[in-house]
Amino acid sequence: MTCTIVQGEDAVVSIDGWIDQPLKIGDRVSVTEAEQPINFVELQGAAPFWDLVRQKVDLLPR
């Protein structure tokens, strides 16, 4: 998937919550599938990973 900033305010992309990279109009961000899948470990009694993501960014459908 590729996203391009086409108008509006400058933006920032956050990579793994550690690296904030400023973006300007015309910049592109590409995301590709990794060769190796990732497995998430869920601890018993802990909130599921995607529930935590939804809580933090409030963008994903519920």
PDB file of N, CA, C and O in Angstrom, chain B, residues numbered from 101:
ATOM      1  N   MET B 101       0.849  -1.130   0.000  1.00  0.00           N
ATOM      2  CA  MET B 101       0.000   0.000   0.000  1.00  0.00           C
ATOM      3  C   MET B 101       0.917   1.221   0.000  1.00  0.00           C
ATOM      4  O   MET B 101       1.950   1.220   0.670  1.00  0.00           O
ATOM      5  N   THR B 102       0.554   2.239  -0.731  1.00  0.00           N
ATOM      6  CA  THR B 102       1.305   3.487  -0.756  1.00  0.00           C
ATOM      7  C   THR B 102       0.360   4.642  -0.477  1.00  0.00           C
ATOM      8  O   THR B 102      -0.708   4.743  -1.082  1.00  0.00           O
ATOM      9  N   CYS B 103       0.750   5.498   0.427  1.00  0.00           N
ATOM     10  CA  CYS B 103      -0.014   6.713   0.738  1.00  0.00           C
ATOM     11  C   CYS B 103       0.846   7.913   0.371  1.00  0.00           C
ATOM     12  O   CYS B 103       2.050   7.928   0.625  1.00  0.00           O
ATOM     13  N   THR B 104       0.219   8.912  -0.225  1.00  0.00           N
ATOM     14  CA  THR B 104       0.919  10.137  -0.600  1.00  0.00           C
ATOM     15  C   THR B 104       0.230  11.322   0.051  1.00  0.00           C
ATOM     16  O   THR B 104      -0.993  11.443  -0.008  1.00  0.00           O
ATOM     17  N   ILE B 105       1.015  12.204   0.676  1.00  0.00           N
ATOM     18  CA  ILE B 105       0.469  13.434   1.249  1.00  0.00           C
ATOM     19  C   ILE B 105       0.224  14.380   0.082  1.00  0.00           C
ATOM     20  O   ILE B 105       1.168  14.779  -0.601  1.00  0.00           O
ATOM     21  N   VAL B 106      -1.049  14.748  -0.157  1.00  0.00           N
ATOM     22  CA  VAL B 106      -1.358  15.578  -1.321  1.00  0.00           C
ATOM     23  C   VAL B 106      -1.797  16.991  -0.966  1.00  0.00           C
ATOM     24  O   VAL B 106      -1.643  17.910  -1.771  1.00  0.00           O
ATOM     25  N   GLN B 107      -2.338  17.172   0.223  1.00  0.00           N
ATOM     26  CA  GLN B 107      -2.750  18.522   0.609  1.00  0.00           C
ATOM     27  C   GLN B 107      -2.896  18.599   2.124  1.00  0.00           C
ATOM     28  O   GLN B 107      -2.847  17.581   2.814  1.00  0.00           O
ATOM     29  N   GLY B 108      -3.073  19.801   2.629  1.00  0.00           N
ATOM     30  CA  GLY B 108      -3.293  19.985   4.057  1.00  0.00           C
ATOM     31  C   GLY B 108      -2.005  20.234   4.815  1.00  0.00           C
ATOM     32  O   GLY B 108      -1.009  20.705   4.267  1.00  0.00           O
ATOM     33  N   GLU B 109      -2.062  19.904   6.082  1.00  0.00           N
ATOM     34  CA  GLU B 109      -0.937  20.136   6.987  1.00  0.00           C
ATOM     35  C   GLU B 109       0.128  19.060   6.805  1.00  0.00           C
ATOM     36  O   GLU B 109      -0.145  17.979   6.283  1.00  0.00           O
ATOM     37  N   ASP B 110       1.337  19.371   7.240  1.00  0.00           N
ATOM     38  CA  ASP B 110       2.385  18.352   7.274  1.00  0.00           C
ATOM     39  C   ASP B 110       1.942  17.236   8.218  1.00  0.00           C
ATOM     40  O   ASP B 110       1.080  17.442   9.073  1.00  0.00           O
ATOM     41  N   ALA B 111       2.528  16.071   8.060  1.00  0.00           N
ATOM     42  CA  ALA B 111       2.143  14.908   8.850  1.00  0.00           C
ATOM     43  C   ALA B 111       3.384  14.257   9.438  1.00  0.00           C
ATOM     44  O   ALA B 111       4.512  14.619   9.102  1.00  0.00           O
ATOM     45  N   VAL B 112       3.160  13.296  10.317  1.00  0.00           N
ATOM     46  CA  VAL B 112       4.242  12.526  10.922  1.00  0.00           C
ATOM     47  C   VAL B 112       3.835  11.059  10.875  1.00  0.00           C
ATOM     48  O   VAL B 112       2.695  10.719  11.190  1.00  0.00           O
ATOM     49  N   VAL B 113       4.757  10.196  10.486  1.00  0.00           N
ATOM     50  CA  VAL B 113       4.523   8.761  10.564  1.00  0.00           C
ATOM     51  C   VAL B 113       5.332   8.245  11.751  1.00  0.00           C
ATOM     52  O   VAL B 113       6.493   8.611  11.931  1.00  0.00           O
ATOM     53  N   SER B 114       4.702   7.388  12.558  1.00  0.00           N
ATOM     54  CA  SER B 114       5.368   6.819  13.722  1.00  0.00           C
ATOM     55  C   SER B 114       5.621   5.343  13.451  1.00  0.00           C
ATOM     56  O   SER B 114       4.688   4.584  13.188  1.00  0.00           O
ATOM     57  N   ILE B 115       6.875   4.943  13.515  1.00  0.00           N
ATOM     58  CA  ILE B 115       7.262   3.567  13.225  1.00  0.00           C
ATOM     59  C   ILE B 115       7.499   2.838  14.537  1.00  0.00           C
ATOM     60  O   ILE B 115       8.419   3.164  15.288  1.00  0.00           O
ATOM     61  N   ASP B 116       6.668   1.861  14.799  1.00  0.00           N
ATOM     62  CA  ASP B 116       6.740   1.071  16.034  1.00  0.00           C
ATOM     63  C   ASP B 116       6.648   1.930  17.288  1.00  0.00           C
ATOM     64  O   ASP B 116       7.084   1.506  18.358  1.00  0.00           O
ATOM     65  N   GLY B 117       6.096   3.112  17.172  1.00  0.00           N
ATOM     66  CA  GLY B 117       5.946   3.970  18.339  1.00  0.00           C
ATOM     67  C   GLY B 117       7.245   4.574  18.836  1.00  0.00           C
ATOM     68  O   GLY B 117       7.258   5.237  19.873  1.00  0.00           O
ATOM     69  N   TRP B 118       8.340   4.359  18.117  1.00  0.00           N
ATOM     70  CA  TRP B 118       9.646   4.844  18.562  1.00  0.00           C
ATOM     71  C   TRP B 118      10.224   5.913  17.658  1.00  0.00           C
ATOM     72  O   TRP B 118      10.820   6.883  18.127  1.00  0.00           O
ATOM     73  N   ILE B 119      10.045   5.730  16.362  1.00  0.00           N
ATOM     74  CA  ILE B 119      10.673   6.637  15.402  1.00  0.00           C
ATOM     75  C   ILE B 119       9.594   7.496  14.755  1.00  0.00           C
ATOM     76  O   ILE B 119       8.733   6.971  14.049  1.00  0.00           O
ATOM     77  N   ASP B 120       9.624   8.799  14.981  1.00  0.00           N
ATOM     78  CA  ASP B 120       8.694   9.722  14.346  1.00  0.00           C
ATOM     79  C   ASP B 120       9.398  10.386  13.174  1.00  0.00           C
ATOM     80  O   ASP B 120      10.424  11.045  13.341  1.00  0.00           O
ATOM     81  N   GLN B 121       8.837  10.206  11.996  1.00  0.00           N
ATOM     82  CA  GLN B 121       9.425  10.757  10.779  1.00  0.00           C
ATOM     83  C   GLN B 121       8.485  11.811  10.204  1.00  0.00           C
ATOM     84  O   GLN B 121       7.369  11.483   9.801  1.00  0.00           O
ATOM     85  N   PRO B 122       8.920  13.088  10.160  1.00  0.00           N
ATOM     86  CA  PRO B 122       8.071  14.129   9.572  1.00  0.00           C
ATOM     87  C   PRO B 122       7.845  13.878   8.083  1.00  0.00           C
ATOM     88  O   PRO B 122       8.745  13.421   7.378  1.00  0.00           O
ATOM     89  N   LEU B 123       6.640  14.182   7.614  1.00  0.00           N
ATOM     90  CA  LEU B 123       6.290  14.059   6.201  1.00  0.00           C
ATOM     91  C   LEU B 123       5.795  15.406   5.702  1.00  0.00           C
ATOM     92  O   LEU B 123       5.154  16.159   6.436  1.00  0.00           O
ATOM     93  N   LYS B 124       6.099  15.697   4.455  1.00  0.00           N
ATOM     94  CA  LYS B 124       5.647  16.939   3.835  1.00  0.00           C
ATOM     95  C   LYS B 124       4.789  16.597   2.622  1.00  0.00           C
ATOM     96  O   LYS B 124       4.783  15.455   2.164  1.00  0.00           O
ATOM     97  N   ILE B 125       4.078  17.570   2.113  1.00  0.00           N
ATOM     98  CA  ILE B 125       3.263  17.365   0.929  1.00  0.00           C
ATOM     99  C   ILE B 125       4.145  16.819  -0.193  1.00  0.00           C
ATOM    100  O   ILE B 125       5.225  17.349  -0.457  1.00  0.00           O
ATOM    101  N   GLY B 126       3.681  15.765  -0.847  1.00  0.00           N
ATOM    102  CA  GLY B 126       4.440  15.095  -1.906  1.00  0.00           C
ATOM    103  C   GLY B 126       5.180  13.860  -1.427  1.00  0.00           C
ATOM    104  O   GLY B 126       5.553  13.015  -2.241  1.00  0.00           O
ATOM    105  N   ASP B 127       5.403  13.734  -0.107  1.00  0.00           N
ATOM    106  CA  ASP B 127       6.071  12.544   0.426  1.00  0.00           C
ATOM    107  C   ASP B 127       5.156  11.329   0.286  1.00  0.00           C
ATOM    108  O   ASP B 127       3.931  11.448   0.294  1.00  0.00           O
ATOM    109  N   ARG B 128       5.783  10.157   0.157  1.00  0.00           N
ATOM    110  CA  ARG B 128       5.050   8.899   0.049  1.00  0.00           C
ATOM    111  C   ARG B 128       5.501   7.940   1.133  1.00  0.00           C
ATOM    112  O   ARG B 128       6.671   7.916   1.516  1.00  0.00           O
ATOM    113  N   VAL B 129       4.558   7.154   1.620  1.00  0.00           N
ATOM    114  CA  VAL B 129       4.852   6.089   2.576  1.00  0.00           C
ATOM    115  C   VAL B 129       4.353   4.793   1.960  1.00  0.00           C
ATOM    116  O   VAL B 129       3.179   4.682   1.606  1.00  0.00           O
ATOM    117  N   SER B 130       5.240   3.813   1.832  1.00  0.00           N
ATOM    118  CA  SER B 130       4.862   2.511   1.277  1.00  0.00           C
ATOM    119  C   SER B 130       4.962   1.448   2.358  1.00  0.00           C
ATOM    120  O   SER B 130       5.914   1.426   3.139  1.00  0.00           O
ATOM    121  N   VAL B 131       3.975   0.574   2.396  1.00  0.00           N
ATOM    122  CA  VAL B 131       3.944  -0.533   3.348  1.00  0.00           C
ATOM    123  C   VAL B 131       3.798  -1.812   2.540  1.00  0.00           C
ATOM    124  O   VAL B 131       2.905  -1.930   1.701  1.00  0.00           O
ATOM    125  N   THR B 132       4.680  -2.768   2.797  1.00  0.00           N
ATOM    126  CA  THR B 132       4.618  -4.042   2.087  1.00  0.00           C
ATOM    127  C   THR B 132       4.563  -5.197   3.082  1.00  0.00           C
ATOM    128  O   THR B 132       4.927  -5.056   4.249  1.00  0.00           O
ATOM    129  N   GLU B 133       4.105  -6.320   2.596  1.00  0.00           N
ATOM    130  CA  GLU B 133       4.012  -7.515   3.423  1.00  0.00           C
ATOM    131  C   GLU B 133       5.407  -8.090   3.654  1.00  0.00           C
ATOM    132  O   GLU B 133       6.224  -8.161   2.736  1.00  0.00           O
ATOM    133  N   ALA B 134       5.663  -8.495   4.886  1.00  0.00           N
ATOM    134  CA  ALA B 134       6.954  -9.103   5.213  1.00  0.00           C
ATOM    135  C   ALA B 134       7.021 -10.524   4.657  1.00  0.00           C
ATOM    136  O   ALA B 134       5.992 -11.172   4.464  1.00  0.00           O
ATOM    137  N   GLU B 135       8.228 -10.997   4.404  1.00  0.00           N
ATOM    138  CA  GLU B 135       8.401 -12.370   3.927  1.00  0.00           C
ATOM    139  C   GLU B 135       8.017 -13.373   5.006  1.00  0.00           C
ATOM    140  O   GLU B 135       7.454 -14.426   4.708  1.00  0.00           O
ATOM    141  N   GLN B 136       8.319 -13.051   6.246  1.00  0.00           N
ATOM    142  CA  GLN B 136       8.010 -13.933   7.364  1.00  0.00           C
ATOM    143  C   GLN B 136       6.840 -13.361   8.161  1.00  0.00           C
ATOM    144  O   GLN B 136       6.833 -12.169   8.469  1.00  0.00           O
ATOM    145  N   PRO B 137       5.849 -14.191   8.501  1.00  0.00           N
ATOM    146  CA  PRO B 137       4.734 -13.694   9.313  1.00  0.00           C
ATOM    147  C   PRO B 137       5.189 -13.427  10.744  1.00  0.00           C
ATOM    148  O   PRO B 137       6.190 -13.977  11.203  1.00  0.00           O
ATOM    149  N   ILE B 138       4.452 -12.591  11.429  1.00  0.00           N
ATOM    150  CA  ILE B 138       4.741 -12.307  12.831  1.00  0.00           C
ATOM    151  C   ILE B 138       3.657 -12.960  13.683  1.00  0.00           C
ATOM    152  O   ILE B 138       2.484 -12.974  13.310  1.00  0.00           O
ATOM    153  N   ASN B 139       4.052 -13.485  14.802  1.00  0.00           N
ATOM    154  CA  ASN B 139       3.106 -14.086  15.741  1.00  0.00           C
ATOM    155  C   ASN B 139       3.081 -13.243  17.001  1.00  0.00           C
ATOM    156  O   ASN B 139       4.127 -12.866  17.528  1.00  0.00           O
ATOM    157  N   PHE B 140       1.887 -12.952  17.480  1.00  0.00           N
ATOM    158  CA  PHE B 140       1.737 -12.195  18.711  1.00  0.00           C
ATOM    159  C   PHE B 140       1.413 -13.153  19.845  1.00  0.00           C
ATOM    160  O   PHE B 140       0.653 -14.105  19.671  1.00  0.00           O
ATOM    161  N   VAL B 141       1.990 -12.897  20.994  1.00  0.00           N
ATOM    162  CA  VAL B 141       1.703 -13.676  22.186  1.00  0.00           C
ATOM    163  C   VAL B 141       0.711 -12.876  23.012  1.00  0.00           C
ATOM    164  O   VAL B 141       0.931 -11.697  23.290  1.00  0.00           O
ATOM    165  N   GLU B 142      -0.381 -13.518  23.402  1.00  0.00           N
ATOM    166  CA  GLU B 142      -1.360 -12.855  24.258  1.00  0.00           C
ATOM    167  C   GLU B 142      -1.317 -13.501  25.633  1.00  0.00           C
ATOM    168  O   GLU B 142      -1.501 -14.711  25.772  1.00  0.00           O
ATOM    169  N   LEU B 143      -1.075 -12.688  26.637  1.00  0.00           N
ATOM    170  CA  LEU B 143      -1.042 -13.187  28.002  1.00  0.00           C
ATOM    171  C   LEU B 143      -2.465 -13.382  28.503  1.00  0.00           C
ATOM    172  O   LEU B 143      -3.361 -12.599  28.185  1.00  0.00           O
ATOM    173  N   GLN B 144      -2.659 -14.418  29.276  1.00  0.00           N
ATOM    174  CA  GLN B 144      -3.982 -14.706  29.814  1.00  0.00           C
ATOM    175  C   GLN B 144      -4.445 -13.540  30.685  1.00  0.00           C
ATOM    176  O   GLN B 144      -3.720 -13.093  31.575  1.00  0.00           O
ATOM    177  N   GLY B 145      -5.654 -13.054  30.422  1.00  0.00           N
ATOM    178  CA  GLY B 145      -6.205 -11.949  31.196  1.00  0.00           C
ATOM    179  C   GLY B 145      -5.866 -10.577  30.644  1.00  0.00           C
ATOM    180  O   GLY B 145      -6.444  -9.581  31.081  1.00  0.00           O
ATOM    181  N   ALA B 146      -4.942 -10.500  29.690  1.00  0.00           N
ATOM    182  CA  ALA B 146      -4.567  -9.214  29.091  1.00  0.00           C
ATOM    183  C   ALA B 146      -5.518  -8.890  27.940  1.00  0.00           C
ATOM    184  O   ALA B 146      -6.108  -9.785  27.334  1.00  0.00           O
ATOM    185  N   ALA B 147      -5.656  -7.595  27.651  1.00  0.00           N
ATOM    186  CA  ALA B 147      -6.494  -7.175  26.529  1.00  0.00           C
ATOM    187  C   ALA B 147      -5.859  -7.641  25.218  1.00  0.00           C
ATOM    188  O   ALA B 147      -4.637  -7.591  25.075  1.00  0.00           O
ATOM    189  N   PRO B 148      -6.675  -8.093  24.259  1.00  0.00           N
ATOM    190  CA  PRO B 148      -6.133  -8.491  22.949  1.00  0.00           C
ATOM    191  C   PRO B 148      -5.412  -7.329  22.267  1.00  0.00           C
ATOM    192  O   PRO B 148      -5.783  -6.168  22.439  1.00  0.00           O
ATOM    193  N   PHE B 149      -4.383  -7.657  21.494  1.00  0.00           N
ATOM    194  CA  PHE B 149      -3.525  -6.652  20.863  1.00  0.00           C
ATOM    195  C   PHE B 149      -4.318  -5.606  20.095  1.00  0.00           C
ATOM    196  O   PHE B 149      -4.113  -4.410  20.302  1.00  0.00           O
ATOM    197  N   TRP B 150      -5.232  -6.032  19.202  1.00  0.00           N
ATOM    198  CA  TRP B 150      -5.944  -5.064  18.363  1.00  0.00           C
ATOM    199  C   TRP B 150      -6.892  -4.197  19.181  1.00  0.00           C
ATOM    200  O   TRP B 150      -7.183  -3.071  18.778  1.00  0.00           O
ATOM    201  N   ASP B 151      -7.384  -4.686  20.320  1.00  0.00           N
ATOM    202  CA  ASP B 151      -8.184  -3.836  21.206  1.00  0.00           C
ATOM    203  C   ASP B 151      -7.322  -2.708  21.761  1.00  0.00           C
ATOM    204  O   ASP B 151      -7.782  -1.572  21.874  1.00  0.00           O
ATOM    205  N   LEU B 152      -6.075  -3.014  22.107  1.00  0.00           N
ATOM    206  CA  LEU B 152      -5.157  -1.984  22.602  1.00  0.00           C
ATOM    207  C   LEU B 152      -4.852  -0.962  21.516  1.00  0.00           C
ATOM    208  O   LEU B 152      -4.796   0.237  21.790  1.00  0.00           O
ATOM    209  N   VAL B 153      -4.655  -1.429  20.282  1.00  0.00           N
ATOM    210  CA  VAL B 153      -4.398  -0.506  19.168  1.00  0.00           C
ATOM    211  C   VAL B 153      -5.594   0.415  18.976  1.00  0.00           C
ATOM    212  O   VAL B 153      -5.427   1.627  18.839  1.00  0.00           O
ATOM    213  N   ARG B 154      -6.801  -0.149  18.964  1.00  0.00           N
ATOM    214  CA  ARG B 154      -8.014   0.665  18.802  1.00  0.00           C
ATOM    215  C   ARG B 154      -8.106   1.719  19.895  1.00  0.00           C
ATOM    216  O   ARG B 154      -8.450   2.872  19.632  1.00  0.00           O
ATOM    217  N   GLN B 155      -7.801   1.320  21.107  1.00  0.00           N
ATOM    218  CA  GLN B 155      -7.851   2.230  22.252  1.00  0.00           C
ATOM    219  C   GLN B 155      -6.858   3.381  22.086  1.00  0.00           C
ATOM    220  O   GLN B 155      -7.181   4.528  22.394  1.00  0.00           O
ATOM    221  N   LYS B 156      -5.669   3.083  21.607  1.00  0.00           N
ATOM    222  CA  LYS B 156      -4.614   4.092  21.505  1.00  0.00           C
ATOM    223  C   LYS B 156      -4.818   5.054  20.352  1.00  0.00           C
ATOM    224  O   LYS B 156      -4.532   6.243  20.494  1.00  0.00           O
ATOM    225  N   VAL B 157      -5.303   4.578  19.212  1.00  0.00           N
ATOM    226  CA  VAL B 157      -5.422   5.462  18.052  1.00  0.00           C
ATOM    227  C   VAL B 157      -6.861   5.811  17.709  1.00  0.00           C
ATOM    228  O   VAL B 157      -7.105   6.764  16.968  1.00  0.00           O
ATOM    229  N   ASP B 158      -7.812   5.060  18.233  1.00  0.00           N
ATOM    230  CA  ASP B 158      -9.234   5.316  18.017  1.00  0.00           C
ATOM    231  C   ASP B 158      -9.565   5.513  16.538  1.00  0.00           C
ATOM    232  O   ASP B 158     -10.370   6.379  16.194  1.00  0.00           O
ATOM    233  N   LEU B 159      -8.947   4.712  15.657  1.00  0.00           N
ATOM    234  CA  LEU B 159      -9.183   4.828  14.224  1.00  0.00           C
ATOM    235  C   LEU B 159      -9.772   3.569  13.606  1.00  0.00           C
ATOM    236  O   LEU B 159     -10.483   3.649  12.604  1.00  0.00           O
ATOM    237  N   LEU B 160      -9.490   2.422  14.181  1.00  0.00           N
ATOM    238  CA  LEU B 160      -9.918   1.171  13.571  1.00  0.00           C
ATOM    239  C   LEU B 160     -11.382   0.880  13.885  1.00  0.00           C
ATOM    240  O   LEU B 160     -11.867   1.256  14.952  1.00  0.00           O
ATOM    241  N   PRO B 161     -12.089   0.221  12.980  1.00  0.00           N
ATOM    242  CA  PRO B 161     -13.489  -0.128  13.248  1.00  0.00           C
ATOM    243  C   PRO B 161     -13.586  -1.089  14.418  1.00  0.00           C
ATOM    244  O   PRO B 161     -12.681  -1.887  14.658  1.00  0.00           O
ATOM    245  N   ARG B 162     -14.661  -1.007  15.122  1.00  0.00           N
ATOM    246  CA  ARG B 162     -14.882  -1.872  16.295  1.00  0.00           C
ATOM    247  C   ARG B 162     -15.720  -3.067  15.938  1.00  0.00           C
ATOM    248  O   ARG B 162     -16.006  -3.900  16.798  1.00  0.00           O
TER     249      ARG B 162
END
